Amino acid sequence: MAQNLLGKKVALAGPRKSEEMSMIIEKLGGTPVLRPAQGTVFLDDEHLESSIEAWVKHPPDWTLLTTGMGLDAIFSKAEQMGVEDTLTAALSQSQIAARGYKTVNALRKRGLKPVVRDDDGSTSGLIRELGAYSLEGSRVLVQLHGESAPRLMAWLSDQGVQEITQVLPYRHVPPEESELALLLSDILNQQIDAITFTSAPQIRFLVEYAEQHGKLEQMKQRLEQDIVAAAVGKVTAQAMIEEGVEPKVVPAEERMGSMMVALGKYFAEQKTV
């Protein structure tokens, strides 16, 4: 493995699989710096149970699914509740739209297939493909991961959707302020060469913290000019763009390992410019 990160310090904003990611960075010659910008992600049992009960009782006209992990969690909970088959039947009765190949695979495991899927792995792609269908007057259920999707909700409202129900199997908890303080300091003082984001909440928590401390514009300037910001995939990249941070590295394949390899190639290419 080419040591394309030789001499580079790479901050990991995502706590998940941080040990594995650190090993990849080290193999590429770099130094990992763990700076979690997201706290624990945990299953919101109470919300999920009530959501599933309402789901199977009144199946929606459209079901929009955005994460395979979230769908798996929903079915796991439905199995515990003894309504797994009822949930499968409810899904089969509605028009299904899916974002991402992992979501499509999670559906396939249950013998289900979406009538609409995104064209590029992003929420924007899902919206584009849904544009060919009339949603006016329909009841729509949207499965999210751990936070709301205001852009998608606004678009659905503009389409004349009668009722929108959100199901969030997981909840994202903010990180300790001390962790965000360290990360912001590293960025402002250029103590790192790159930072990797693996979910939308990470960039949002960081931006909110920087704004609260009057350092947002300075932070954005550092990320634009001095520090390479990387996103694990298009959804995270879109969240970064919405927060005013342009990712310089987004791998074609939405995997953490692919992001690290792409980051290394980016630095290697910069040497030849």
C-alpha positions as CSV (number, residue, x, y, z in Angstrom):
1,M,0.0,0.0,0.0
2,A,1.5,3.3,-1.1
3,Q,2.2,5.7,1.8
4,N,0.3,8.6,0.3
5,L,-0.4,10.0,3.7
6,L,3.2,10.1,4.8
7,G,3.7,12.9,7.3
8,K,0.0,13.9,7.3
9,K,-2.2,14.2,10.4
10,V,-5.7,13.1,9.7
11,A,-8.5,13.9,12.2
12,L,-11.4,11.3,12.5
13,A,-14.6,13.1,13.2
14,G,-16.5,9.8,13.2
15,P,-16.2,7.6,16.3
16,R,-17.4,4.5,14.6
17,K,-14.7,2.1,13.4
18,S,-12.1,4.6,14.5
19,E,-9.5,1.8,15.4
20,E,-9.9,0.3,11.9
21,M,-9.6,3.7,10.2
22,S,-6.6,4.6,12.3
23,M,-4.8,1.4,11.1
24,I,-5.5,2.3,7.5
25,I,-4.1,5.8,8.0
26,E,-1.0,4.4,9.6
27,K,-0.5,1.9,6.8
28,L,-0.7,4.9,4.4
29,G,2.0,6.6,6.4
30,G,-0.2,9.1,8.2
31,T,-1.0,9.8,11.9
32,P,-4.6,9.4,13.0
33,V,-6.1,11.9,15.4
34,L,-9.4,10.9,17.0
35,R,-11.6,13.9,17.3
36,P,-15.2,12.6,17.6
37,A,-17.7,15.3,16.5
38,Q,-20.6,12.9,17.2
39,G,-21.7,11.2,20.4
40,T,-23.3,7.8,20.9
41,V,-25.8,6.7,18.3
42,F,-28.5,4.6,20.0
43,L,-31.8,2.9,19.2
44,D,-34.8,5.0,20.2
45,D,-37.0,2.0,21.3
46,E,-40.0,4.0,22.5
47,H,-40.3,6.0,19.4
48,L,-39.6,3.0,17.2
49,E,-42.3,0.8,18.8
50,S,-45.0,3.4,18.6
51,S,-44.0,4.2,15.0
52,I,-44.2,0.5,14.0
53,E,-47.6,0.1,15.7
54,A,-49.0,3.1,13.7
55,W,-47.2,1.9,10.5
56,V,-48.8,-1.6,10.4
57,K,-52.2,-0.2,11.5
58,H,-52.4,2.4,8.8
59,P,-50.0,1.6,5.9
60,P,-48.9,4.7,4.0
61,D,-49.4,5.2,0.3
62,W,-45.7,5.8,-0.1
63,T,-42.7,4.6,2.0
64,L,-39.4,6.4,1.6
65,L,-36.5,4.5,3.0
66,T,-33.1,6.2,3.4
67,T,-30.8,3.7,5.2
68,G,-30.3,0.0,5.1
69,M,-29.1,0.0,8.8
70,G,-32.3,1.8,9.8
71,L,-34.5,-0.6,7.9
72,D,-32.7,-3.6,9.6
73,A,-33.3,-2.0,13.0
74,I,-37.0,-1.5,12.2
75,F,-37.4,-5.1,11.2
76,S,-35.4,-6.3,14.3
77,K,-37.8,-4.4,16.5
78,A,-40.8,-5.6,14.6
79,E,-39.7,-9.2,15.1
80,Q,-39.4,-8.5,18.9
81,M,-43.0,-7.1,18.8
82,G,-44.2,-10.1,16.8
83,V,-45.3,-8.0,13.9
84,E,-42.5,-8.7,11.3
85,D,-44.9,-10.4,8.8
86,T,-47.5,-7.6,9.3
87,L,-44.8,-5.0,8.6
88,T,-43.7,-6.8,5.5
89,A,-47.3,-6.8,4.3
90,A,-47.7,-3.1,5.0
91,L,-44.6,-2.3,3.0
92,S,-45.8,-4.5,0.1
93,Q,-49.0,-2.5,0.0
94,S,-47.3,0.8,-0.4
95,Q,-45.1,2.3,-3.1
96,I,-41.5,2.1,-2.0
97,A,-38.7,4.5,-2.7
98,A,-35.2,3.7,-1.6
99,R,-32.0,5.7,-1.2
100,G,-28.7,3.8,-1.5
101,Y,-27.7,0.3,-2.4
102,K,-27.6,-0.8,1.2
103,T,-31.3,0.1,1.6
104,V,-32.1,-1.8,-1.6
105,N,-30.2,-4.8,-0.3
106,A,-32.1,-4.7,3.0
107,L,-35.4,-4.7,1.1
108,R,-34.2,-7.6,-1.1
109,K,-33.6,-9.7,2.0
110,R,-37.3,-9.3,2.7
111,G,-38.5,-10.1,-0.8
112,L,-39.3,-6.4,-1.5
113,K,-38.3,-4.2,-4.3
114,P,-38.5,-0.4,-4.6
115,V,-40.5,1.2,-7.5
116,V,-38.2,4.3,-7.2
117,R,-34.5,4.5,-6.2
118,D,-32.0,7.4,-6.3
119,D,-29.7,7.8,-9.3
120,D,-26.6,8.7,-7.3
121,G,-26.8,7.5,-3.7
122,S,-28.0,10.9,-2.4
123,T,-31.3,12.4,-1.1
124,S,-31.2,14.8,-4.0
125,G,-31.0,11.9,-6.4
126,L,-34.0,10.3,-4.6
127,I,-36.0,13.6,-5.0
128,R,-35.1,13.8,-8.7
129,E,-36.4,10.2,-9.3
130,L,-39.6,10.8,-7.3
131,G,-40.3,13.9,-9.4
132,A,-41.8,11.6,-12.1
133,Y,-44.6,10.5,-9.7
134,S,-47.6,12.4,-8.4
135,L,-47.6,12.5,-4.6
136,E,-50.4,15.0,-4.2
137,G,-52.9,14.0,-1.5
138,S,-50.9,10.9,-0.5
139,R,-49.8,9.8,2.9
140,V,-46.0,9.4,3.0
141,L,-43.8,7.6,5.6
142,V,-40.2,8.6,5.6
143,Q,-37.6,6.4,7.4
144,L,-34.5,8.4,8.4
145,H,-31.4,7.5,10.4
146,G,-30.9,9.7,13.3
147,E,-31.9,13.3,12.3
148,S,-34.5,15.1,10.3
149,A,-34.2,15.9,6.6
150,P,-35.6,19.4,6.2
151,R,-35.0,19.6,2.5
152,L,-36.8,16.4,1.7
153,M,-39.7,17.3,4.1
154,A,-40.0,20.7,2.3
155,W,-40.0,19.1,-1.1
156,L,-42.7,16.6,0.0
157,S,-44.9,19.4,1.3
158,D,-44.4,21.3,-2.0
159,Q,-45.8,18.2,-3.8
160,G,-49.1,18.5,-1.9
161,V,-48.5,15.5,0.3
162,Q,-51.4,15.2,2.7
163,E,-49.6,13.6,5.6
164,I,-45.9,13.0,6.4
165,T,-44.8,10.6,9.1
166,Q,-41.1,10.4,10.1
167,V,-39.6,7.2,11.6
168,L,-36.2,7.6,13.2
169,P,-34.9,4.3,14.5
170,Y,-31.7,5.9,15.9
171,R,-30.9,9.1,17.7
172,H,-27.6,11.0,17.4
173,V,-26.2,12.4,20.6
174,P,-23.9,15.5,20.6
175,P,-20.3,14.8,21.6
176,E,-18.7,16.2,24.6
177,E,-17.9,19.9,24.2
178,S,-14.3,19.3,25.1
179,E,-14.0,17.0,22.0
180,L,-15.4,19.7,19.8
181,A,-13.2,22.3,21.4
182,L,-10.1,20.2,20.6
183,L,-11.2,19.6,17.0
184,L,-12.0,23.3,16.4
185,S,-8.6,24.2,17.9
186,D,-6.8,21.7,15.6
187,I,-8.5,23.3,12.6
188,L,-7.9,26.9,13.5
189,N,-4.3,26.3,14.5
190,Q,-3.6,24.0,11.5
191,Q,-2.6,21.1,13.7
192,I,-4.1,18.7,11.2
193,D,-3.7,18.3,7.5
194,A,-7.1,16.6,6.8
195,I,-10.4,15.8,8.5
196,T,-12.8,13.0,7.6
197,F,-16.6,13.1,8.2
198,T,-18.7,9.9,8.1
199,S,-22.1,11.3,8.8
200,A,-24.1,14.5,8.5
201,P,-24.5,15.2,12.2
202,Q,-20.7,15.4,12.6
203,I,-20.4,18.5,10.4
204,R,-23.6,20.0,11.8
205,F,-22.4,19.6,15.5
206,L,-19.1,21.1,14.6
207,V,-20.5,24.1,12.7
208,E,-23.0,24.8,15.5
209,Y,-20.2,24.8,18.1
210,A,-17.9,27.0,15.9
211,E,-20.8,29.4,15.4
212,Q,-21.6,29.6,19.1
213,H,-18.0,30.6,19.8
214,G,-17.7,33.1,17.0
215,K,-15.2,31.1,15.0
216,L,-17.3,29.8,12.1
217,E,-16.0,31.9,9.3
218,Q,-12.4,31.4,10.4
219,M,-13.0,27.6,10.6
220,K,-14.6,27.6,7.1
221,Q,-11.6,29.6,5.8
222,R,-9.1,27.0,7.2
223,L,-11.1,24.1,5.7
224,E,-11.2,25.9,2.3
225,Q,-7.6,26.9,2.1
226,D,-5.4,24.8,4.5
227,I,-7.1,21.6,5.6
228,V,-8.5,18.9,3.4
229,A,-12.1,18.0,4.3
230,A,-13.2,14.5,3.2
231,A,-16.7,13.0,3.2
232,V,-17.4,9.3,3.2
233,G,-20.2,9.6,0.6
234,K,-22.6,11.9,-1.2
235,V,-25.1,12.2,1.6
236,T,-22.4,13.4,4.1
237,A,-20.9,15.6,1.3
238,Q,-24.3,17.2,0.7
239,A,-24.7,18.0,4.4
240,M,-21.2,19.6,4.4
241,I,-22.1,21.7,1.3
242,E,-25.3,22.9,3.0
243,E,-23.2,24.0,6.0
244,G,-20.9,25.9,3.8
245,V,-18.0,23.4,3.8
246,E,-16.9,22.1,0.4
247,P,-15.5,18.6,0.6
248,K,-12.3,18.1,-1.4
249,V,-12.5,14.3,-1.3
250,V,-15.6,12.1,-1.8
251,P,-14.9,8.5,-2.8
252,A,-16.9,6.9,-5.6
253,E,-17.7,4.0,-3.3
254,E,-19.3,5.0,0.0
255,R,-17.0,3.1,2.4
256,M,-14.6,4.4,5.1
257,G,-11.7,2.5,3.7
258,S,-12.3,4.0,0.2
259,M,-12.4,7.5,1.7
260,M,-9.0,7.0,3.2
261,V,-7.5,5.7,0.0
262,A,-9.1,8.6,-1.9
263,L,-7.6,11.0,0.6
264,G,-4.2,9.5,0.1
265,K,-4.5,9.8,-3.7
266,Y,-5.6,13.4,-3.3
267,F,-2.4,14.3,-1.4
268,A,-0.3,12.3,-3.9
269,E,-1.8,14.3,-6.8
270,Q,-1.2,17.6,-5.0
271,K,2.5,16.8,-5.0
272,T,2.6,16.6,-8.8
273,V,0.7,19.9,-9.3
